[in-house]
Amino acid sequence: MLAFHMIYGVLLILLVLLVTIWEIARPSGAPRGLRGATIGLMDLQILIGIITWIVKKPSWSFVAHPVFMIVAIIIAHIFTSTRRSRRSRVTGWIVAFVLLVLGAALFHG
């Protein structure tokens, strides 16, 4: 389960990078369906992470990784909505991407 979580996480970070670039490059932003699918896949990754946490039972000192990841997904949910301004969406995707990378670095570090 841990290996799947790690591989899926790397692919998800790449997808978020793609959506971020798309959001920056196009005045209309990323397509709504792509945004929704990416957020849904992020939610799935949280669920897989919780299952991995329960199965692996890491020490409580390993708390920064899930905190960074959960905050990244909360930001993605709130600030990347199509109801937000383009500037807010771009900022949301960039912040979510940075937090995902930092959270992954904490996991692998």
N, CA, C and O atoms as a printed pandas DataFrame, in Angstrom:
     atom_number atom_name residue_name chain_id  residue_number  x_coord  y_coord  z_coord
0              1         N          MET        A               1    0.823   -1.193    0.000
1              2        CA          MET        A               1    0.000    0.000    0.000
2              3         C          MET        A               1    0.872    1.266    0.000
3              4         O          MET        A               1    0.535    2.255   -0.650
4              5         N          LEU        A               2    1.976    1.228    0.720
5              6        CA          LEU        A               2    2.874    2.378    0.797
6              7         C          LEU        A               2    3.457    2.717   -0.572
7              8         O          LEU        A               2    3.519    3.887   -0.950
8              9         N          ALA        A               3    3.883    1.698   -1.313
9             10        CA          ALA        A               3    4.460    1.941   -2.635
10            11         C          ALA        A               3    3.409    2.563   -3.564
11            12         O          ALA        A               3    3.718    3.486   -4.318
12            13         N          PHE        A               4    2.191    2.069   -3.511
13            14        CA          PHE        A               4    1.123    2.620   -4.344
14            15         C          PHE        A               4    0.871    4.083   -3.982
15            16         O          PHE        A               4    0.723    4.931   -4.861
16            17         N          HIS        A               5    0.824    4.369   -2.682
17            18        CA          HIS        A               5    0.604    5.739   -2.206
18            19         C          HIS        A               5    1.711    6.668   -2.719
19            20         O          HIS        A               5    1.442    7.798   -3.126
20            21         N          MET        A               6    2.936    6.189   -2.697
21            22        CA          MET        A               6    4.071    7.005   -3.145
22            23         C          MET        A               6    4.018    7.251   -4.661
23            24         O          MET        A               6    4.181    8.384   -5.114
24            25         N          ILE        A               7    3.794    6.202   -5.427
25            26        CA          ILE        A               7    3.754    6.334   -6.890
26            27         C          ILE        A               7    2.569    7.202   -7.310
27            28         O          ILE        A               7    2.709    8.096   -8.143
28            29         N          TYR        A               8    1.425    6.935   -6.737
29            30        CA          TYR        A               8    0.222    7.716   -7.032
30            31         C          TYR        A               8    0.448    9.179   -6.655
31            32         O          TYR        A               8   -0.006   10.079   -7.362
32            33         N          GLY        A               9    1.144    9.419   -5.551
33            34        CA          GLY        A               9    1.438   10.778   -5.107
34            35         C          GLY        A               9    2.304   11.531   -6.099
35            36         O          GLY        A               9    2.043   12.699   -6.386
36            37         N          VAL        A              10    3.329   10.880   -6.625
37            38        CA          VAL        A              10    4.199   11.519   -7.616
38            39         C          VAL        A              10    3.403   11.849   -8.874
39            40         O          VAL        A              10    3.531   12.945   -9.419
40            41         N          LEU        A              11    2.592   10.916   -9.333
41            42        CA          LEU        A              11    1.764   11.167  -10.523
42            43         C          LEU        A              11    0.770   12.301  -10.267
43            44         O          LEU        A              11    0.504   13.108  -11.157
44            45         N          LEU        A              12    0.231   12.359   -9.068
45            46        CA          LEU        A              12   -0.714   13.410   -8.720
46            47         C          LEU        A              12   -0.030   14.779   -8.690
47            48         O          LEU        A              12   -0.603   15.768   -9.146
48            49         N          ILE        A              13    1.181   14.837   -8.160
49            50        CA          ILE        A              13    1.933   16.098   -8.160
50            51         C          ILE        A              13    2.179   16.564   -9.591
51            52         O          ILE        A              13    2.072   17.755   -9.885
52            53         N          LEU        A              14    2.507   15.631  -10.479
53            54        CA          LEU        A              14    2.711   15.990  -11.889
54            55         C          LEU        A              14    1.415   16.504  -12.520
55            56         O          LEU        A              14    1.439   17.449  -13.308
56            57         N          LEU        A              15    0.288   15.883  -12.176
57            58        CA          LEU        A              15   -1.008   16.333  -12.687
58            59         C          LEU        A              15   -1.329   17.736  -12.169
59            60         O          LEU        A              15   -1.807   18.582  -12.924
60            61         N          VAL        A              16   -1.069   17.981  -10.894
61            62        CA          VAL        A              16   -1.317   19.305  -10.334
62            63         C          VAL        A              16   -0.417   20.343  -11.010
63            64         O          VAL        A              16   -0.846   21.471  -11.254
64            65         N          LEU        A              17    0.817   19.967  -11.307
65            66        CA          LEU        A              17    1.710   20.867  -12.034
66            67         C          LEU        A              17    1.133   21.190  -13.414
67            68         O          LEU        A              17    1.139   22.345  -13.838
68            69         N          LEU        A              18    0.639   20.178  -14.104
69            70        CA          LEU        A              18    0.028   20.378  -15.420
70            71         C          LEU        A              18   -1.166   21.324  -15.331
71            72         O          LEU        A              18   -1.296   22.242  -16.141
72            73         N          VAL        A              19   -2.030   21.103  -14.355
73            74        CA          VAL        A              19   -3.213   21.960  -14.199
74            75         C          VAL        A              19   -2.781   23.383  -13.835
75            76         O          VAL        A              19   -3.376   24.349  -14.311
76            77         N          THR        A              20   -1.763   23.515  -13.005
77            78        CA          THR        A              20   -1.253   24.836  -12.625
78            79         C          THR        A              20   -0.735   25.584  -13.841
79            80         O          THR        A              20   -1.058   26.755  -14.038
80            81         N          ILE        A              21    0.062   24.916  -14.651
81            82        CA          ILE        A              21    0.591   25.536  -15.872
82            83         C          ILE        A              21   -0.559   25.911  -16.802
83            84         O          ILE        A              21   -0.564   27.000  -17.376
84            85         N          TRP        A              22   -1.522   25.024  -16.953
85            86        CA          TRP        A              22   -2.674   25.284  -17.808
86            87         C          TRP        A              22   -3.447   26.507  -17.298
87            88         O          TRP        A              22   -3.871   27.360  -18.078
88            89         N          GLU        A              23   -3.618   26.571  -15.990
89            90        CA          GLU        A              23   -4.347   27.691  -15.376
90            91         C          GLU        A              23   -3.616   29.014  -15.626
91            92         O          GLU        A              23   -4.251   30.043  -15.856
92            93         N          ILE        A              24   -2.291   28.983  -15.579
93            94        CA          ILE        A              24   -1.490   30.191  -15.817
94            95         C          ILE        A              24   -1.502   30.568  -17.304
95            96         O          ILE        A              24   -1.620   31.745  -17.646
96            97         N          ALA        A              25   -1.382   29.585  -18.170
97            98        CA          ALA        A              25   -1.190   29.829  -19.603
98            99         C          ALA        A              25   -2.457   30.264  -20.332
99           100         O          ALA        A              25   -2.377   31.013  -21.305
100          101         N          ARG        A              26   -3.591   29.822  -19.892
101          102        CA          ARG        A              26   -4.832   30.109  -20.618
102          103         C          ARG        A              26   -5.657   31.149  -19.869
103          104         O          ARG        A              26   -5.872   31.013  -18.665
104          105         N          PRO        A              27   -6.115   32.166  -20.550
105          106        CA          PRO        A              27   -6.946   33.180  -19.877
106          107         C          PRO        A              27   -8.209   32.583  -19.249
107          108         O          PRO        A              27   -8.675   33.054  -18.212
108          109         N          SER        A              28   -8.749   31.561  -19.876
109          110        CA          SER        A              28   -9.949   30.922  -19.332
110          111         C          SER        A              28   -9.618   29.894  -18.250
111          112         O          SER        A              28  -10.519   29.369  -17.597
112          113         N          GLY        A              29   -8.341   29.607  -18.060
113          114        CA          GLY        A              29   -7.921   28.655  -17.036
114          115         C          GLY        A              29   -8.069   27.219  -17.493
115          116         O          GLY        A              29   -8.397   26.945  -18.647
116          117         N          ALA        A              30   -7.824   26.320  -16.579
117          118        CA          ALA        A              30   -7.957   24.892  -16.862
118          119         C          ALA        A              30   -9.441   24.546  -17.016
119          120         O          ALA        A              30  -10.290   25.174  -16.384
120          121         N          PRO        A              31   -9.756   23.560  -17.848
121          122        CA          PRO        A              31  -11.158   23.150  -17.995
122          123         C          PRO        A              31  -11.745   22.697  -16.654
123          124         O          PRO        A              31  -11.065   22.076  -15.837
124          125         N          ARG        A              32  -12.991   23.017  -16.458
125          126        CA          ARG        A              32  -13.667   22.703  -15.195
126          127         C          ARG        A              32  -13.610   21.203  -14.881
127          128         O          ARG        A              32  -13.406   20.817  -13.730
128          129         N          GLY        A              33  -13.788   20.369  -15.894
129          130        CA          GLY        A              33  -13.750   18.920  -15.682
130          131         C          GLY        A              33  -12.387   18.434  -15.229
131          132         O          GLY        A              33  -12.292   17.551  -14.376
132          133         N          LEU        A              34  -11.332   19.003  -15.793
133          134        CA          LEU        A              34   -9.976   18.633  -15.391
134          135         C          LEU        A              34   -9.704   19.062  -13.960
135          136         O          LEU        A              34   -9.107   18.321  -13.180
136          137         N          ARG        A              35  -10.146   20.264  -13.625
137          138        CA          ARG        A              35   -9.994   20.744  -12.261
138          139         C          ARG        A              35  -10.724   19.823  -11.283
139          140         O          ARG        A              35  -10.173   19.438  -10.252
140          141         N          GLY        A              36  -11.951   19.481  -11.613
141          142        CA          GLY        A              36  -12.744   18.611  -10.744
142          143         C          GLY        A              36  -12.132   17.229  -10.596
143          144         O          GLY        A              36  -12.097   16.668   -9.501
144          145         N          ALA        A              37  -11.649   16.683  -11.711
145          146        CA          ALA        A              37  -11.016   15.362  -11.665
146          147         C          ALA        A              37   -9.747   15.397  -10.815
147          148         O          ALA        A              37   -9.478   14.472  -10.049
148          149         N          THR        A              38   -8.974   16.470  -10.955
149          150        CA          THR        A              38   -7.735   16.583  -10.178
150          151         C          THR        A              38   -8.034   16.678   -8.691
151          152         O          THR        A              38   -7.367   16.035   -7.881
152          153         N          ILE        A              39   -9.024   17.469   -8.330
153          154        CA          ILE        A              39   -9.413   17.591   -6.916
154          155         C          ILE        A              39   -9.927   16.239   -6.408
155          156         O          ILE        A              39   -9.602   15.835   -5.292
156          157         N          GLY        A              40  -10.712   15.552   -7.208
157          158        CA          GLY        A              40  -11.202   14.229   -6.810
158          159         C          GLY        A              40  -10.069   13.232   -6.604
159          160         O          GLY        A              40  -10.098   12.440   -5.662
160          161         N          LEU        A              41   -9.070   13.271   -7.484
161          162        CA          LEU        A              41   -7.916   12.379   -7.336
162          163         C          LEU        A              41   -7.088   12.747   -6.100
163          164         O          LEU        A              41   -6.499   11.875   -5.462
164          165         N          MET        A              42   -7.047   14.036   -5.766
165          166        CA          MET        A              42   -6.374   14.457   -4.540
166          167         C          MET        A              42   -7.109   13.913   -3.311
167          168         O          MET        A              42   -6.481   13.454   -2.357
168          169         N          ASP        A              43   -8.439   13.968   -3.346
169          170        CA          ASP        A              43   -9.236   13.413   -2.246
170          171         C          ASP        A              43   -8.986   11.912   -2.094
171          172         O          ASP        A              43   -8.867   11.404   -0.979
172          173         N          LEU        A              44   -8.909   11.216   -3.218
173          174        CA          LEU        A              44   -8.625    9.782   -3.188
174          175         C          LEU        A              44   -7.258    9.515   -2.561
175          176         O          LEU        A              44   -7.097    8.563   -1.797
176          177         N          GLN        A              45   -6.279   10.351   -2.882
177          178        CA          GLN        A              45   -4.941   10.185   -2.321
178          179         C          GLN        A              45   -4.962   10.350   -0.795
179          180         O          GLN        A              45   -4.245    9.646   -0.084
180          181         N          ILE        A              46   -5.776   11.270   -0.299
181          182        CA          ILE        A              46   -5.908   11.430    1.160
182          183         C          ILE        A              46   -6.457   10.146    1.773
183          184         O          ILE        A              46   -5.968    9.686    2.804
184          185         N          LEU        A              47   -7.469    9.574    1.139
185          186        CA          LEU        A              47   -8.049    8.327    1.643
186          187         C          LEU        A              47   -7.007    7.202    1.644
187          188         O          LEU        A              47   -6.904    6.451    2.614
188          189         N          ILE        A              48   -6.248    7.089    0.570
189          190        CA          ILE        A              48   -5.188    6.076    0.496
190          191         C          ILE        A              48   -4.137    6.347    1.568
191          192         O          ILE        A              48   -3.617    5.414    2.181
192          193         N          GLY        A              49   -3.823    7.629    1.796
193          194        CA          GLY        A              49   -2.859    7.990    2.833
194          195         C          GLY        A              49   -3.332    7.620    4.221
195          196         O          GLY        A              49   -2.542    7.157    5.044
196          197         N          ILE        A              50   -4.612    7.817    4.492
197          198        CA          ILE        A              50   -5.163    7.440    5.805
198          199         C          ILE        A              50   -5.077    5.927    5.992
199          200         O          ILE        A              50   -4.701    5.450    7.063
200          201         N          ILE        A              51   -5.422    5.183    4.962
201          202        CA          ILE        A              51   -5.329    3.715    5.043
202          203         C          ILE        A              51   -3.874    3.303    5.265
203          204         O          ILE        A              51   -3.592    2.429    6.086
204          205         N          THR        A              52   -2.953    3.931    4.534
205          206        CA          THR        A              52   -1.525    3.629    4.691
206          207         C          THR        A              52   -1.068    3.961    6.100
207          208         O          THR        A              52   -0.311    3.200    6.703
208          209         N          TRP        A              53   -1.520    5.089    6.629
209          210        CA          TRP        A              53   -1.168    5.507    7.994
210          211         C          TRP        A              53   -1.628    4.456    9.005
211          212         O          TRP        A              53   -0.885    4.102    9.921
212          213         N          ILE        A              54   -2.857    3.959    8.834
213          214        CA          ILE        A              54   -3.406    2.962    9.762
214          215         C          ILE        A              54   -2.629    1.652    9.662
215          216         O          ILE        A              54   -2.313    1.041   10.682
216          217         N          VAL        A              55   -2.321    1.219    8.443
217          218        CA          VAL        A              55   -1.618   -0.051    8.237
218          219         C          VAL        A              55   -0.167    0.035    8.696
219          220         O          VAL        A              55    0.330   -0.870    9.366
220          221         N          LYS        A              56    0.511    1.119    8.336
221          222        CA          LYS        A              56    1.937    1.246    8.632
222          223         C          LYS        A              56    2.210    1.667   10.068
223          224         O          LYS        A              56    3.239    1.303   10.637
224          225         N          LYS        A              57    1.292    2.435   10.660
225          226        CA          LYS        A              57    1.412    2.937   12.030
226          227         C          LYS        A              57    2.738    3.659   12.274
227          228         O          LYS        A              57    3.552    3.206   13.079
228          229         N          PRO        A              58    2.956    4.784   11.580
229          230        CA          PRO        A              58    4.203    5.528   11.797
230          231         C          PRO        A              58    4.192    6.219   13.151
231          232         O          PRO        A              58    3.152    6.312   13.803
232          233         N          SER        A              59    5.351    6.700   13.566
233          234        CA          SER        A              59    5.446    7.392   14.850
234          235         C          SER        A              59    4.723    8.738   14.755
235          236         O          SER        A              59    4.494    9.258   13.663
236          237         N          TRP        A              60    4.376    9.279   15.895
237          238        CA          TRP        A              60    3.658   10.545   15.911
238          239         C          TRP        A              60    4.554   11.717   15.518
239          240         O          TRP        A              60    4.059   12.810   15.244
240          241         N          SER        A              61    5.860   11.497   15.490
241          242        CA          SER        A              61    6.754   12.555   15.024
242          243         C          SER        A              61    6.585   12.785   13.524
243          244         O          SER        A              61    6.988   13.821   12.996
244          245         N          PHE        A              62    5.992   11.818   12.854
245          246        CA          PHE        A              62    5.747   11.906   11.410
246          247         C          PHE        A              62    4.352   12.496   11.181
247          248         O          PHE        A              62    3.453   11.823   10.676
248          249         N          VAL        A              63    4.195   13.750   11.558
249          250        CA          VAL        A              63    2.883   14.365   11.433
250          251         C          VAL        A              63    2.872   15.498   10.395
251          252         O          VAL        A              63    1.805   15.879    9.912
252          253         N          ALA        A              64    4.037   16.033   10.052
253          254        CA          ALA        A              64    4.094   17.158    9.118
254          255         C          ALA        A              64    3.623   16.757    7.713
255          256         O          ALA        A              64    2.972   17.552    7.034
256          257         N          HIS        A              65    3.943   15.546    7.274
257          258        CA          HIS        A              65    3.547   15.096    5.933
258          259         C          HIS        A              65    2.034   15.159    5.745
259          260         O          HIS        A              65    1.574   15.813    4.809
260          261         N          PRO        A              66    1.242   14.506    6.593
261          262        CA          PRO        A              66   -0.206   14.577    6.375
262          263         C          PRO        A              66   -0.763   15.983    6.571
263          264         O          PRO        A              66   -1.733   16.353    5.910
264          265         N          VAL        A              67   -0.174   16.769    7.458
265          266        CA          VAL        A              67   -0.663   18.132    7.661
266          267         C          VAL        A              67   -0.475   18.958    6.389
267          268         O          VAL        A              67   -1.398   19.643    5.950
268          269         N          PHE        A              68    0.722   18.893    5.798
269          270        CA          PHE        A              68    0.979   19.629    4.562
270          271         C          PHE        A              68    0.021   19.182    3.460
271          272         O          PHE        A              68   -0.527   20.011    2.734
272          273         N          MET        A              69   -0.175   17.883    3.341
273          274        CA          MET        A              69   -1.021   17.364    2.267
274          275         C          MET        A              69   -2.489   17.759    2.449
275          276         O          MET        A              69   -3.155   18.139    1.486
276          277         N          ILE        A              70   -2.981   17.671    3.660
277          278        CA          ILE        A              70   -4.379   18.028    3.919
278          279         C          ILE        A              70   -4.592   19.519    3.682
279          280         O          ILE        A              70   -5.599   19.914    3.094
280          281         N          VAL        A              71   -3.659   20.347    4.132
281          282        CA          VAL        A              71   -3.769   21.793    3.895
282          283         C          VAL        A              71   -3.735   22.084    2.395
283          284         O          VAL        A              71   -4.486   22.935    1.919
284          285         N          ALA        A              72   -2.879   21.394    1.647
285          286        CA          ALA        A              72   -2.807   21.591    0.192
286          287         C          ALA        A              72   -4.151   21.281   -0.459
287          288         O          ALA        A              72   -4.599   22.011   -1.343
288          289         N          ILE        A              73   -4.783   20.217   -0.029
289          290        CA          ILE        A              73   -6.052   19.823   -0.647
290          291         C          ILE        A              73   -7.180   20.758   -0.221
291          292         O          ILE        A              73   -8.078   21.043   -1.014
292          293         N          ILE        A              74   -7.145   21.235    1.011
293          294        CA          ILE        A              74   -8.141   22.219    1.449
294          295         C          ILE        A              74   -8.012   23.491    0.610
295          296         O          ILE        A              74   -9.012   24.043    0.150
296          297         N          ILE        A              75   -6.783   23.948    0.414
297          298        CA          ILE        A              75   -6.554   25.138   -0.406
298          299         C          ILE        A              75   -7.039   24.897   -1.836
299          300         O          ILE        A              75   -7.664   25.771   -2.437
300          301         N          ALA        A              76   -6.754   23.723   -2.374
301          302        CA          ALA        A              76   -7.213   23.412   -3.731
302          303         C          ALA        A              76   -8.741   23.444   -3.810
303          304         O          ALA        A              76   -9.299   23.964   -4.776
304          305         N          HIS        A              77   -9.409   22.899   -2.816
305          306        CA          HIS        A              77  -10.872   22.899   -2.811
306          307         C          HIS        A              77  -11.439   24.315   -2.753
307          308         O          HIS        A              77  -12.394   24.638   -3.460
308          309         N          ILE        A              78  -10.854   25.144   -1.920
309          310        CA          ILE        A              78  -11.419   26.472   -1.687
310          311         C          ILE        A              78  -11.029   27.471   -2.772
311          312         O          ILE        A              78  -11.891   28.161   -3.317
312          313         N          PHE        A              79   -9.738   27.552   -3.089
313          314        CA          PHE        A              79   -9.256   28.645   -3.919
314          315         C          PHE        A              79   -9.211   28.365   -5.414
315          316         O          PHE        A              79   -8.928   29.277   -6.191
316          317         N          THR        A              80   -9.477   27.148   -5.839
317          318        CA          THR        A              80   -9.426   26.867   -7.273
318          319         C          THR        A              80  -10.815   26.735   -7.890
319          320         O          THR        A              80  -10.940   26.334   -9.047
320          321         N          SER        A              81  -11.821   27.055   -7.158
321          322        CA          SER        A              81  -13.183   26.998   -7.665
322          323         C          SER        A              81  -13.348   27.965   -8.832
323          324         O          SER        A              81  -12.764   29.048   -8.840
324          325         N          THR        A              82  -14.136   27.571   -9.802
325          326        CA          THR        A              82  -14.367   28.428  -10.965
326          327         C          THR        A              82  -15.123   29.697  -10.579
327          328         O          THR        A              82  -15.175   30.641  -11.367
328          329         N          ARG        A              83  -15.701   29.737   -9.402
329          330        CA          ARG        A              83  -16.371   30.950   -8.928
330          331         C          ARG        A              83  -15.378   32.002   -8.453
331          332         O          ARG        A              83  -15.729   33.172   -8.297
332          333         N          ARG        A              84  -14.148   31.585   -8.225
333          334        CA          ARG        A              84  -13.094   32.514   -7.789
334          335         C          ARG        A              84  -12.520   33.262   -8.991
335          336         O          ARG        A              84  -12.690   32.855  -10.140
336          337         N          SER        A              85  -11.842   34.357   -8.695
337          338        CA          SER        A              85  -11.185   35.107   -9.763
338          339         C          SER        A              85  -10.027   34.282  -10.329
339          340         O          SER        A              85   -9.545   33.347   -9.689
340          341         N          ARG        A              86   -9.597   34.638  -11.516
341          342        CA          ARG        A              86   -8.472   33.923  -12.147
342          343         C          ARG        A              86   -7.241   34.011  -11.261
343          344         O          ARG        A              86   -6.526   33.024  -11.085
344          345         N          ARG        A              87   -6.994   35.175  -10.711
345          346        CA          ARG        A              87   -5.828   35.369   -9.835
346          347         C          ARG        A              87   -5.885   34.441   -8.620
347          348         O          ARG        A              87   -4.875   33.848   -8.240
348          349         N          SER        A              88   -7.050   34.318   -8.021
349          350        CA          SER        A              88   -7.227   33.433   -6.870
350          351         C          SER        A              88   -7.006   31.976   -7.260
351          352         O          SER        A              88   -6.373   31.220   -6.523
352          353         N          ARG        A              89   -7.530   31.583   -8.425
353          354        CA          ARG        A              89   -7.352   30.197   -8.883
354          355         C          ARG        A              89   -5.883   29.886   -9.131
355          356         O          ARG        A              89   -5.391   28.837   -8.715
356          357         N          VAL        A              90   -5.184   30.787   -9.803
357          358        CA          VAL        A              90   -3.764   30.563  -10.077
358          359         C          VAL        A              90   -2.987   30.464   -8.760
359          360         O          VAL        A              90   -2.163   29.568   -8.580
360          361         N          THR        A              91   -3.261   31.389   -7.852
361          362        CA          THR        A              91   -2.587   31.357   -6.546
362          363         C          THR        A              91   -2.898   30.056   -5.807
363          364         O          THR        A              91   -2.008   29.447   -5.214
364          365         N          GLY        A              92   -4.147   29.639   -5.843
365          366        CA          GLY        A              92   -4.539   28.391   -5.178
366          367         C          GLY        A              92   -3.796   27.186   -5.732
367          368         O          GLY        A              92   -3.314   26.347   -4.971
368          369         N          TRP        A              93   -3.701   27.096   -7.058
369          370        CA          TRP        A              93   -2.994   25.964   -7.665
370          371         C          TRP        A              93   -1.508   26.003   -7.331
371          372         O          TRP        A              93   -0.907   24.967   -7.048
372          373         N          ILE        A              94   -0.909   27.198   -7.362
373          374        CA          ILE        A              94    0.521   27.300   -7.056
374          375         C          ILE        A              94    0.793   26.918   -5.611
375          376         O          ILE        A              94    1.715   26.150   -5.335
376          377         N          VAL        A              95    0.000   27.445   -4.685
377          378        CA          VAL        A              95    0.199   27.128   -3.263
378          379         C          VAL        A              95   -0.034   25.638   -3.015
379          380         O          VAL        A              95    0.736   25.006   -2.292
380          381         N          ALA        A              96   -1.081   25.076   -3.603
381          382        CA          ALA        A              96   -1.344   23.639   -3.430
382          383         C          ALA        A              96   -0.178   22.816   -3.967
383          384         O          ALA        A              96    0.248   21.852   -3.330
384          385         N          PHE        A              97    0.338   23.189   -5.131
385          386        CA          PHE        A              97    1.466   22.465   -5.717
386          387         C          PHE        A              97    2.688   22.528   -4.799
387          388         O          PHE        A              97    3.316   21.504   -4.529
388          389         N          VAL        A              98    3.020   23.718   -4.325
389          390        CA          VAL        A              98    4.192   23.875   -3.442
390          391         C          VAL        A              98    4.018   23.047   -2.167
391          392         O          VAL        A              98    4.956   22.378   -1.732
392          393         N          LEU        A              99    2.836   23.087   -1.573
393          394        CA          LEU        A              99    2.603   22.301   -0.354
394          395         C          LEU        A              99    2.691   20.798   -0.622
395          396         O          LEU        A              99    3.207   20.052    0.210
396          397         N          LEU        A             100    2.195   20.351   -1.767
397          398        CA          LEU        A             100    2.301   18.931   -2.109
398          399         C          LEU        A             100    3.770   18.512   -2.262
399          400         O          LEU        A             100    4.171   17.447   -1.794
400          401         N          VAL        A             101    4.558   19.356   -2.916
401          402        CA          VAL        A             101    5.984   19.041   -3.091
402          403         C          VAL        A             101    6.692   19.029   -1.738
403          404         O          VAL        A             101    7.481   18.127   -1.457
404          405         N          LEU        A             102    6.410   20.033   -0.898
405          406        CA          LEU        A             102    7.033   20.067    0.427
406          407         C          LEU        A             102    6.606   18.866    1.274
407          408         O          LEU        A             102    7.425   18.254    1.958
408          409         N          GLY        A             103    5.322   18.542    1.217
409          410        CA          GLY        A             103    4.828   17.383    1.971
410          411         C          GLY        A             103    5.470   16.086    1.501
411          412         O          GLY        A             103    5.814   15.229    2.316
412          413         N          ALA        A             104    5.632   15.939    0.191
413          414        CA          ALA        A             104    6.295   14.742   -0.348
414          415         C          ALA        A             104    7.756   14.712    0.065
415          416         O          ALA        A             104    8.296   13.648    0.369
416          417         N          ALA        A             105    8.406   15.885    0.076
417          418        CA          ALA        A             105    9.818   15.938    0.494
418          419         C          ALA        A             105    9.966   15.556    1.960
419          420         O          ALA        A             105   10.943   14.908    2.335
420          421         N          LEU        A             106    9.014   15.945    2.787
421          422        CA          LEU        A             106    9.055   15.554    4.203
422          423         C          LEU        A             106    8.897   14.043    4.355
423          424         O          LEU        A             106    9.512   13.424    5.223
424          425         N          PHE        A             107    8.060   13.461    3.491
425          426        CA          PHE        A             107    7.845   12.014    3.540
426          427         C          PHE        A             107    9.096   11.246    3.131
427          428         O          PHE        A             107    9.458   10.250    3.757
428          429         N          HIS        A             108    9.747   11.719    2.078
429          430        CA          HIS        A             108   10.915   11.014    1.543
430          431         C          HIS        A             108   12.208   11.442    2.193
431          432         O          HIS        A             108   13.238   10.791    2.018
432          433         N          GLY        A             109   12.169   12.536    2.945
433          434        CA          GLY        A             109   13.387   13.069    3.541
434          435         C          GLY        A             109   13.920   12.305    4.693
435          436         O          GLY        A             109   14.946   12.680    5.261
